[in-house]
């Protein structure tokens, strides 16, 4: 079924019905937070959040940049956050994690998966060897007077909940995986990021936060689950990328990685929105805040 290009001008809610694979959909992605939208119900702000519904499970992926705006959008879209199976925070940046404060107010026992890092707002620990003990120093110059703990426990900004810190590919539910990658890009060097991969009979549905490690790095890691990519949601961190770099990536996504459909948002950037839309044509789906897209 080919969708006329003119339909890209229509409001996003129509795409729930126009998606060629929506009639028998089992999965749904609702965009709760982003800086673009055609919905009058939600407030636009820089950041990202999506509710992913799969096989009866409800997964909250990221929580936006502002607690009050996140709460408003969640209520405006009729989303009940007391009925979540778990939360995934893709990375530590505030535009993906601040709304977690609201989530934990109304659902304090929910499991939250977050990247495992040495010192993180989500907690964690470091081995005592990190301190590099020097016995020649006098006691008052040594950490903990030389009586080192087995590990250094880090504080966290979010009280309550059950935080599970992830630093490797992890299957958190049948057919639901968290992909752990690390950025090698200056400015976000060593930043750990989690992406969500859902294994469907025809391939993977992927939800990404910012793709700081690079979307091709994430796709490469995902091939350990399945090398077939059905659809990708989320931010690709191309907002400041040169246009020739965007063109090359768009070509690679379609031809090298055989990514069938794309629904980009957040930090993908307007230049990339345009180029990806031209590359994917009817297989490019609008995914502004308030959009609900069904995937079988």
C-alpha positions in Angstrom: 0.0 0.0 0.0 1.5 3.3 -1.1 0.7 6.4 0.8 0.6 9.7 -1.2 3.3 12.2 -0.2 0.6 14.8 0.4 -0.7 12.9 3.4 2.5 13.9 5.3 0.7 17.3 5.7 -2.2 15.7 7.6 -2.4 15.6 11.4 -0.3 12.8 13.1 -3.3 11.0 14.6 -4.4 10.0 11.2 -1.3 7.9 10.8 -2.6 5.4 13.3 -5.1 4.4 10.7 -2.9 5.1 7.6 0.0 2.9 8.6 0.0 0.0 6.2 0.7 -2.5 9.0 -1.7 -1.1 11.6 -4.9 -3.2 11.1 -3.7 -6.1 13.2 -1.3 -4.2 15.4 -0.1 -5.7 18.6 2.4 -3.0 19.5 1.9 0.8 19.9 4.2 3.7 20.5 2.8 6.9 22.0 5.1 10.0 21.9 4.7 11.8 25.2 7.3 14.5 25.0 9.0 16.3 22.1 9.6 19.8 20.8 7.3 19.4 17.8 3.7 18.4 17.6 0.5 19.0 15.8 -1.6 18.3 18.9 -3.2 21.1 20.8 -3.4 18.9 23.9 0.3 18.6 24.7 3.0 21.1 25.6 6.1 21.2 23.4 9.5 21.2 25.0 13.0 20.0 24.2 13.3 16.4 25.4 11.9 12.9 24.7 9.6 10.3 26.1 7.5 7.5 24.7 5.2 4.9 26.0 5.8 1.5 24.3 3.1 -1.1 24.5 4.1 -4.6 23.5 2.5 -8.0 24.0 0.5 -6.7 27.0 3.5 -4.9 28.6 3.7 -1.1 29.1 7.2 0.3 28.9 8.0 4.0 29.6 11.0 5.0 27.6 12.6 8.3 28.9 10.7 11.0 30.8 11.4 14.4 29.1 13.0 17.5 30.3 10.6 19.1 32.7 8.6 17.4 35.4 5.5 19.7 35.2 5.3 19.5 31.3 5.8 15.7 31.5 2.9 15.4 34.0 0.7 17.6 31.8 1.4 15.7 28.6 0.8 12.3 30.3 -2.5 13.4 31.7 -3.6 15.1 28.4 -3.0 11.9 26.5 -4.8 9.8 29.1 -1.7 7.7 30.0 -1.8 5.8 33.4 1.7 5.6 34.7 0.6 3.6 37.7 0.3 0.7 35.3 3.8 0.3 34.0 5.8 -2.9 33.8 9.1 -0.9 33.9 10.8 2.3 32.9 13.9 2.7 30.7 16.1 5.8 31.0 18.3 5.9 27.9 21.0 8.1 29.4 21.7 10.6 32.1 21.0 13.9 30.3 18.2 15.9 31.9 16.1 16.2 28.8 15.5 12.4 29.0 15.3 11.9 32.8 13.8 14.9 34.7 10.2 13.6 34.5 11.2 10.5 36.4 10.6 12.5 39.6 6.9 12.6 38.7 6.8 8.9 37.8 8.3 7.9 41.1 5.8 10.1 43.0 2.9 8.1 41.6 4.6 4.8 41.1 7.5 4.5 43.6 7.9 0.8 43.3 8.3 0.6 39.5 11.5 -0.9 38.2 13.8 1.6 36.4 16.5 0.4 34.0 19.3 2.9 33.5 22.9 2.9 32.2 25.5 1.6 34.7 28.2 4.3 35.1 30.8 4.9 37.8 29.1 8.0 39.3 25.6 8.4 38.1 22.4 10.2 39.2 20.8 6.7 39.2 23.3 5.3 41.7 26.0 2.7 41.3 29.5 1.9 42.7 33.2 1.9 42.0 35.8 -0.5 43.3 38.2 0.8 46.0 41.0 0.4 43.5 39.7 3.5 41.8 41.3 5.5 44.6 44.8 4.2 43.8 46.1 3.9 47.3 49.6 5.3 48.1 50.8 3.8 51.5 53.7 6.3 51.7 51.3 9.1 52.4 50.4 10.0 56.0 47.0 8.8 57.2 45.5 12.3 57.2 46.3 12.6 53.5 44.8 9.3 52.5 41.1 8.7 51.6 39.2 7.3 54.5 42.4 7.4 56.5 43.6 4.5 54.5 40.7 2.2 55.7 39.1 1.9 52.3 35.6 0.5 51.8 35.3 -2.5 49.5 33.5 -0.3 47.0 32.4 3.4 46.7 28.6 3.6 46.7 27.3 6.6 44.8 24.3 8.7 45.7 21.3 9.1 43.4 18.9 12.0 42.7 15.8 9.8 42.6 14.5 8.3 45.8 12.3 5.2 45.8 11.9 2.6 43.0 14.0 -0.3 42.1 16.9 0.8 40.0 18.5 -1.8 37.8 21.8 -0.6 36.2 22.7 -2.1 32.8 26.0 -2.2 31.0 25.5 -5.1 28.6 22.9 -6.5 26.3 20.0 -7.6 28.6 16.8 -9.3 27.8 14.4 -7.7 30.4 11.3 -9.6 29.2 10.6 -12.2 26.6 11.7 -10.7 23.2 12.4 -7.3 24.9 16.1 -6.2 25.0 18.1 -3.3 26.3 21.1 -2.5 24.1 24.0 -0.9 25.9 26.4 1.3 23.9 29.1 3.9 24.7 29.7 7.2 23.0 33.0 7.8 21.4 32.0 11.4 20.3 33.8 14.4 21.8 31.5 16.2 24.2 29.7 13.0 25.2 32.8 10.8 25.4 32.2 7.6 27.4 28.5 8.4 27.9 26.6 5.2 28.2 23.2 4.9 26.5 20.5 2.3 26.5 18.2 1.6 23.5 15.1 -0.6 23.4 14.8 -3.4 20.9 11.6 -5.5 20.6 11.9 -8.7 18.6 8.9 -9.2 16.3 8.5 -12.1 13.8 9.5 -9.9 10.9 12.4 -8.1 12.7 13.2 -5.5 15.3 11.3 -2.5 16.5 13.8 0.0 18.0 13.4 2.9 20.3 16.4 5.2 20.9 16.9 8.2 23.0 19.6 10.4 21.5 21.9 7.9 19.7 25.0 9.6 21.2 27.1 6.5 20.3 25.9 6.7 16.7 22.8 5.1 15.3 24.9 2.7 13.2 26.8 1.6 16.3 23.4 0.9 17.9 22.2 -1.0 14.8 25.4 -3.1 14.7 24.9 -4.0 18.4 21.3 -4.9 17.7 22.3 -7.5 15.0 23.2 -9.8 17.9 19.4 -10.1 18.4 18.2 -9.8 14.7 19.7 -8.2 11.6 16.3 -7.3 10.3 15.1 -3.8 11.2 11.4 -3.0 10.8 11.0 0.5 12.3 13.1 3.0 14.3 11.7 5.6 16.7 13.5 8.4 18.5 16.4 10.8 18.3 19.4 10.4 16.0 21.5 13.3 17.3 21.9 15.0 13.9 20.7 18.4 14.7 24.1 20.0 14.2 25.5 17.4 11.7 26.7 18.6 8.3 24.2 17.9 5.5 26.5 15.6 3.5 26.9 13.5 6.7 23.1 13.3 7.0 22.7 12.3 3.4 25.2 9.5 3.8 23.5 8.2 7.0 20.1 8.3 5.4 21.4 6.2 2.5 23.1 3.8 4.8 20.0 3.3 6.9 17.9 2.4 3.9 20.4 0.5 1.8 23.1 -0.9 4.1 21.0 -1.6 7.2 17.8 -2.3 5.3 15.8 -0.3 7.9 12.3 -0.5 6.5 10.5 2.4 8.2 11.6 5.4 10.3 9.7 7.6 12.8 12.4 10.1 14.0 12.1 12.7 16.7 13.8 14.9 19.3 17.5 15.6 18.4 17.3 14.2 14.9 17.1 17.8 13.7 15.1 19.6 11.0 17.7 19.1 8.2 17.6 15.4 8.9 13.8 15.3 9.1 13.7 16.7 5.6 16.4 14.3 4.2 15.0 11.2 5.9 11.5 12.1 4.6 12.9 12.3 1.0 14.8 9.1 1.4 12.0 7.1 3.0 9.0 8.7 1.3 5.8 6.9 2.4 7.8 4.8 4.9 8.7 8.0 6.9 6.2 8.4 9.8 5.4 11.6 11.7 6.1 11.1 15.4 5.6 14.4 17.1 4.4 14.7 20.7 0.9 13.3 21.0 1.3 10.8 18.0 0.2 7.2 18.5 1.6 4.7 16.0 0.7 1.1 15.8 3.0 -1.7 14.8 1.9 -5.3 14.4 
